[in-house]
Amino acid sequence: MTDKKEVMRLQELAYQAKYDLCKLCGLYSGSIHMGGDMSMIDVLTCLFQHTMRVSPELAQNPERDRFILSKGHGAACMYVVMAQKGFFEYQEICDTYGKVGSKFGQHPCKTRLPMLDASTGSLGHGLPISVGLAASGRQRGQTHRVFCMMGDGETCEGSVWEAAMTGHALGLGNLVAVVDRNRQLMTSFSEGSIKLDPYADKWRAFGWNVIEIPDGNDMNQIVEALDKLPASSGSKPTAVIANTVKGKGISFMERQIKWHAGSLNETDLAIALSDLDAAMEKQRKEL
């Protein structure tokens, strides 16, 4: 049974993160990958605020959990969530995002942000890196987990399945792949082109433990699922498949191909913030 107070706390944090992300998108003159950011932000909030053992104070602790954002185009979302955790200030993101020399590029860069575990952006690389980190942790006798956040579209990459096979072969129970299963690619819907289903069965066939979240934008379901992660000492890696909606929570953005990336004008921003307010008010009443 999930703790309702904890779910409410996480919902409030996710609401603020969405609000801050929309304001950043309204300030920035270029495009931000808002569709995929909004689909994964609830899961990402739970990971950083509830599930993973991470904080600025633990940066040098060898037993802290590791996190790889394989879908590196979701960097803005990660920055906002990490700011909530105290890694840096949200205002600094707003002031410098996407500018030459900024710590906060459109894809994460470990050179600029040393607290990151890897620079990412080229899809299909995050899980192979995570397999290496998890294998290294095992060899060192460490008990931390390695989390890798991927988009379902990038799992079209062969490197993902090579890594999945290796993770199983090495018995990496300390490895967790979290898939943002929003069923959209950059220019199409996944099942209308690449056809990933039966998706969970593919991971099972590669020897992975699978936890499915029917609604990956429902914080109660997210907490319940992530609380079921097996011990990191196990012999099977785990894939958490979060079924989400691209652009979730913003009326004109949900399931819209054109909102893979974009910017919010003044009118768009006002509608987006109003949508978020209405959704949060409904959630407060339900809990």
C-alpha positions as CSV (number, residue, x, y, z in Angstrom):
1,M,0.0,0.0,0.0
2,T,1.5,3.3,-1.1
3,D,1.7,6.2,1.4
4,K,-0.9,8.8,0.4
5,K,1.1,11.6,2.0
6,E,4.2,10.6,0.0
7,V,2.3,10.4,-3.2
8,M,0.8,13.8,-2.6
9,R,4.3,15.2,-1.9
10,L,5.6,13.8,-5.1
11,Q,2.6,15.0,-7.1
12,E,3.2,18.6,-5.8
13,L,6.9,18.4,-6.7
14,A,6.0,17.1,-10.2
15,Y,3.4,19.9,-10.6
16,Q,6.1,22.5,-9.7
17,A,8.6,20.8,-12.1
18,K,6.0,20.9,-14.9
19,Y,5.3,24.6,-14.1
20,D,9.0,25.5,-14.1
21,L,9.6,23.5,-17.3
22,C,6.8,25.4,-19.1
23,K,8.1,28.8,-17.9
24,L,11.6,27.8,-19.1
25,C,10.1,26.9,-22.5
26,G,8.3,30.3,-22.6
27,L,11.5,32.1,-21.9
28,Y,13.8,30.3,-24.3
29,S,13.8,31.5,-27.9
30,G,14.6,28.0,-29.4
31,S,12.8,24.7,-29.2
32,I,12.6,22.4,-26.1
33,H,11.6,18.8,-26.4
34,M,8.4,19.4,-24.4
35,G,6.4,16.4,-25.6
36,G,8.8,13.8,-24.2
37,D,9.7,16.0,-21.2
38,M,6.0,16.0,-20.2
39,S,5.6,12.3,-20.7
40,M,8.5,11.4,-18.4
41,I,8.5,14.1,-15.8
42,D,6.3,12.3,-13.3
43,V,8.5,9.2,-13.4
44,L,11.7,11.3,-13.2
45,T,10.4,13.2,-10.2
46,C,9.7,9.9,-8.4
47,L,13.1,8.6,-9.2
48,F,15.0,11.7,-7.9
49,Q,12.8,12.5,-5.0
50,H,11.8,9.0,-3.8
51,T,13.5,6.0,-5.3
52,M,17.1,6.8,-6.1
53,R,19.8,7.4,-3.4
54,V,21.1,10.7,-4.9
55,S,21.7,14.2,-3.6
56,P,24.4,16.9,-3.8
57,E,25.7,15.7,-0.5
58,L,26.2,12.2,-1.8
59,A,28.1,13.2,-4.9
60,Q,31.4,11.6,-3.8
61,N,29.8,8.6,-2.1
62,P,30.7,5.4,-4.0
63,E,27.4,3.9,-2.9
64,R,25.1,6.5,-4.3
65,D,22.9,5.4,-7.2
66,R,23.9,6.3,-10.7
67,F,21.5,7.8,-13.3
68,I,21.9,8.0,-17.1
69,L,19.5,10.0,-19.2
70,S,19.8,8.1,-22.4
71,K,17.1,10.1,-24.0
72,G,19.4,13.1,-23.8
73,H,17.0,15.4,-25.6
74,G,15.0,15.4,-22.4
75,A,17.8,17.4,-20.6
76,A,15.6,20.4,-19.8
77,C,13.3,18.2,-17.8
78,M,16.2,16.6,-16.0
79,Y,17.7,19.9,-15.1
80,V,14.5,21.2,-13.6
81,V,14.0,18.0,-11.5
82,M,17.7,18.1,-10.4
83,A,17.3,21.8,-9.4
84,Q,14.4,20.7,-7.1
85,K,16.8,18.2,-5.5
86,G,19.3,21.0,-4.8
87,F,22.0,20.3,-7.4
88,F,21.8,23.8,-8.8
89,E,19.5,26.8,-8.9
90,Y,16.5,26.9,-11.2
91,Q,17.1,30.5,-12.0
92,E,20.5,29.7,-13.4
93,I,18.9,27.3,-15.8
94,C,16.5,30.1,-17.0
95,D,19.3,32.6,-17.3
96,T,21.7,30.5,-19.3
97,Y,19.9,27.5,-20.9
98,G,21.1,26.8,-24.4
99,K,23.6,29.7,-24.5
100,V,27.3,29.3,-25.5
101,G,29.3,28.2,-22.5
102,S,26.2,27.3,-20.4
103,K,26.2,24.3,-18.0
104,F,22.7,23.6,-19.3
105,G,22.9,22.6,-23.0
106,Q,20.1,21.0,-25.0
107,H,21.8,17.7,-24.2
108,P,23.5,16.9,-20.9
109,C,27.3,17.4,-20.8
110,K,29.4,15.9,-17.9
111,T,32.2,18.4,-18.7
112,R,29.9,21.2,-17.8
113,L,28.0,19.4,-15.0
114,P,30.5,17.1,-13.3
115,M,27.7,15.6,-11.1
116,L,26.3,13.8,-14.1
117,D,27.4,10.2,-14.7
118,A,27.7,10.6,-18.5
119,S,27.2,13.0,-21.4
120,T,24.3,11.8,-23.6
121,G,22.4,12.7,-26.7
122,S,23.2,10.1,-29.4
123,L,20.4,7.7,-28.8
124,G,21.1,4.0,-28.0
125,H,24.2,4.7,-25.9
126,G,22.8,5.1,-22.4
127,L,22.0,1.4,-21.7
128,P,25.5,0.2,-22.9
129,I,27.1,2.8,-20.6
130,S,24.8,1.7,-17.8
131,V,25.7,-1.9,-18.2
132,G,29.4,-0.9,-17.8
133,L,28.7,1.1,-14.7
134,A,26.6,-1.7,-13.2
135,A,29.3,-4.4,-14.0
136,S,31.9,-2.2,-12.4
137,G,29.8,-1.8,-9.3
138,R,29.4,-5.5,-9.0
139,Q,33.2,-6.1,-9.4
140,R,33.9,-3.6,-6.6
141,G,31.3,-5.2,-4.3
142,Q,29.1,-2.1,-4.2
143,T,25.4,-2.3,-3.7
144,H,24.1,0.8,-5.5
145,R,21.8,0.7,-8.5
146,V,22.3,2.1,-12.0
147,F,19.2,3.7,-13.5
148,C,18.9,4.4,-17.2
149,M,16.0,6.4,-18.6
150,M,15.2,5.7,-22.2
151,G,12.5,6.7,-24.7
152,D,10.7,3.8,-26.3
153,G,11.7,5.1,-29.8
154,E,15.4,4.8,-29.1
155,T,14.9,1.1,-28.3
156,C,14.8,0.7,-32.1
157,E,18.6,0.9,-31.8
158,G,20.4,-2.4,-32.0
159,S,22.9,-1.2,-29.3
160,V,20.1,-1.2,-26.8
161,W,19.4,-5.0,-27.3
162,E,23.1,-5.8,-27.3
163,A,23.3,-4.1,-24.0
164,A,20.1,-5.9,-22.8
165,M,21.6,-9.3,-23.7
166,T,24.9,-8.4,-21.9
167,G,23.1,-7.1,-18.8
168,H,21.3,-10.5,-18.5
169,A,24.5,-12.5,-19.2
170,L,26.3,-10.7,-16.5
171,G,23.5,-11.1,-14.0
172,L,23.2,-7.4,-13.3
173,G,20.4,-7.2,-10.7
174,N,21.7,-3.7,-9.9
175,L,20.7,-2.4,-13.4
176,V,17.3,-0.7,-13.9
177,A,16.1,0.4,-17.4
178,V,13.2,2.8,-17.2
179,V,11.4,3.2,-20.5
180,D,9.2,6.2,-21.3
181,R,6.7,4.3,-23.4
182,N,4.8,7.2,-25.0
183,R,4.4,5.4,-28.3
184,Q,5.6,8.3,-30.4
185,L,8.7,8.9,-32.4
186,M,9.9,12.2,-33.7
187,T,7.7,12.1,-36.8
188,S,5.3,9.2,-36.3
189,F,3.5,7.0,-33.8
190,S,5.6,3.9,-33.0
191,E,3.0,1.3,-33.7
192,G,2.3,2.8,-37.1
193,S,5.9,2.4,-38.2
194,I,8.4,0.4,-36.2
195,K,5.8,-1.7,-34.3
196,L,7.4,-2.3,-30.9
197,D,4.6,-4.4,-29.5
198,P,4.6,-6.9,-27.8
199,Y,7.0,-4.6,-26.0
200,A,7.3,-6.1,-22.5
201,D,7.7,-9.6,-24.0
202,K,10.8,-8.4,-25.8
203,W,12.5,-7.5,-22.5
204,R,11.4,-10.7,-20.9
205,A,12.8,-12.7,-23.9
206,F,16.2,-11.0,-23.2
207,G,16.1,-12.4,-19.6
208,W,15.0,-9.2,-17.8
209,N,12.6,-8.8,-14.9
210,V,9.7,-6.5,-16.1
211,I,7.6,-4.1,-14.1
212,E,4.9,-2.4,-16.1
213,I,3.2,0.8,-15.1
214,P,-0.2,1.0,-16.8
215,D,-0.4,4.8,-16.4
216,G,3.1,6.2,-16.1
217,N,1.7,9.7,-15.5
218,D,-0.1,8.5,-12.3
219,M,2.1,9.1,-9.3
220,N,0.4,6.5,-7.2
221,Q,1.1,3.8,-9.8
222,I,4.6,5.1,-10.3
223,V,5.5,4.9,-6.6
224,E,3.9,1.5,-6.2
225,A,5.8,0.1,-9.2
226,L,9.2,1.6,-8.3
227,D,8.8,0.4,-4.7
228,K,8.6,-3.2,-6.1
229,L,12.2,-3.1,-7.5
230,P,14.0,-6.3,-6.5
231,A,17.1,-6.1,-4.4
232,S,20.2,-4.9,-6.3
233,S,22.0,-8.1,-5.2
234,G,19.7,-10.1,-7.6
235,S,20.8,-11.8,-10.8
236,K,18.4,-10.3,-13.3
237,P,18.3,-6.7,-14.5
238,T,14.9,-4.9,-14.4
239,A,13.0,-3.0,-17.1
240,V,10.4,-0.6,-15.8
241,I,8.0,0.2,-18.7
242,A,6.0,3.3,-18.0
243,N,3.1,3.7,-20.4
244,T,2.8,7.5,-20.8
245,V,1.3,10.2,-22.9
246,K,3.5,12.5,-24.9
247,G,2.8,16.1,-23.9
248,K,0.8,14.9,-20.9
249,G,-1.2,17.5,-19.0
250,I,-1.2,20.3,-21.7
251,S,-4.3,20.2,-23.8
252,F,-2.9,21.4,-27.1
253,M,0.2,19.2,-26.7
254,E,-1.0,15.7,-25.8
255,R,-0.3,13.1,-28.5
256,Q,0.6,15.8,-31.1
257,I,3.5,14.8,-33.4
258,K,4.3,18.5,-33.9
259,W,5.1,18.9,-30.2
260,H,8.1,16.6,-30.2
261,A,9.8,19.9,-29.7
262,G,8.7,23.5,-29.8
263,S,8.5,26.8,-27.9
264,L,5.7,28.4,-26.0
265,N,4.5,31.9,-26.9
266,E,2.6,34.0,-24.4
267,T,-0.8,32.5,-25.2
268,D,0.5,29.0,-25.2
269,L,2.2,29.5,-21.9
270,A,-1.0,30.8,-20.3
271,I,-3.0,27.9,-21.5
272,A,-0.3,25.4,-20.4
273,L,-0.1,26.8,-16.9
274,S,-3.9,26.9,-16.6
275,D,-4.1,23.2,-17.7
276,L,-1.5,22.3,-15.0
277,D,-3.3,24.2,-12.3
278,A,-6.6,22.5,-13.1
279,A,-5.0,19.0,-13.2
280,M,-3.3,19.6,-9.9
281,E,-6.4,20.9,-8.2
282,K,-8.2,17.7,-9.3
283,Q,-5.4,15.5,-7.9
284,R,-5.6,17.3,-4.6
285,K,-9.3,16.7,-4.3
286,E,-8.9,13.0,-5.2
287,L,-6.3,12.4,-2.5
